[in-house]
């Protein structure tokens, strides 16, 4: 934890301008997740947040082995992963 680090300010208009400048406005991106309900919900939240900036995100969920194989082989545009410490 570093208390000197601050979150960047939320600036939707700047985000929309950057997305447009990058040519991503209206572009459809696929977010792959595993098929657990919480992970699908997290993906939907991310998709909703990105849509506010102009990026159309489609959430696709897969059973774990297929999802993880796609991630390992780079067959994703975006993916969510968790780190579980034991």
Order of alpha helices (4+ residues) and beta strands (2+ residues): alpha-beta-alpha-beta-alpha-beta
